[in-house]
Amino acid sequence: MSLTDENIEHIAESFCKTLNTSDKEIIVSEMNNAPHRMRGSIAQYIRNKYKLWDREWKPEIIDGVDHSPNHPENVSDKIVDRIMEKLNEVGSS
């Protein structure tokens, strides 16, 4: 089952609500300094917290790699993108 844009927005919003100002500043700073590490950590947290591995998806295998947009790693990547958009919106206002 794929997640809708509304689901992705809800998860991103829920995650951001758990952060205090200091957490937000640290995440934004680390995304600038060590983006792969921070992005990977947040994505893994999202996959585990929201049980993305428990959802079914149809694999789209290309050269031995699942490129399905509904693969948990791809879904969590979209969510992290939305989280960063939200944090940057707050930081620039």
N, C-alpha and C positions, 0 to 999 in steps of 0.2 A: 504494500500500500504506500503510495507516495504522499509526501507532505505537501499541503497547499501553501501558497504564499502567505495566507492568513496564519497557518500553523507556524511557519518559519518566523513571522513577525511576532507571534505570541511567545515563542520560545526566546527570541532575542530580547523582547521586552521583559520577560520574567527574569532572565539572567541579569540584565542591566539593573533591575530593581534590587537585586541582592547586593549590589556594589555600593560602597560608600565613596565619598569624593576621593579619598586617598587611593582606594583600589582602582578607580577609573583612571587616575593620573598615572599610576604604575603600569597599568595595561597599555595605555596609549604610549607611554615612554618606551616600554619594552617592545611594542610593535614597531617602533622606529629603530631601536637598537638591535634587537634579536628577534625579528619577525617570525622566523620558522619555529623557534622554540616556543614562543608565546602562543602563536597560532595553533601549533600542534597540541599544546597543553589545554587550551580552551576547547578545541575541537574534540579532544578525547573526553574531556569532562562532559560536554554536551552529548556525545554518543552514549556515554554511560548513564548519565542522569536521566535522559529522556528515552533510554532503552532503544536507540535507533537500530541496534543489531537484531532486536527482536522483530522488527518489521520485515515483511516480505518485499522483495523487489525482483524484477526481471533482469538478470544480468545481460549486459551488452559487451561481450568479450571481443576485444580487438588486440591482436598480437599478444594474447594471453593475459590481458589486463581488463578488468571490469570497468567500463566507462559509463555505466548506467547513471543517469542523473539522480536516480533514487538509491544508489549505493550509499550506505551510512556515512562513509567518508566524504562523499560529494555533498550530501545533505548537510552535514555538520559544517562543511566549508562555506556553504551558502549562509548558514546561520551566523558563523563568525564574521562573514562580510557584513551582514546586517547589524551585528553587535558593534562592529567598528564604525559603521556609518552613524549609528546612534551616539556612540561615545564622542565621535568627532563633531557631531551636531551640537552636543552639549558643550564641548570644549570651545567651539567657535562662537557661541552665543553669549 
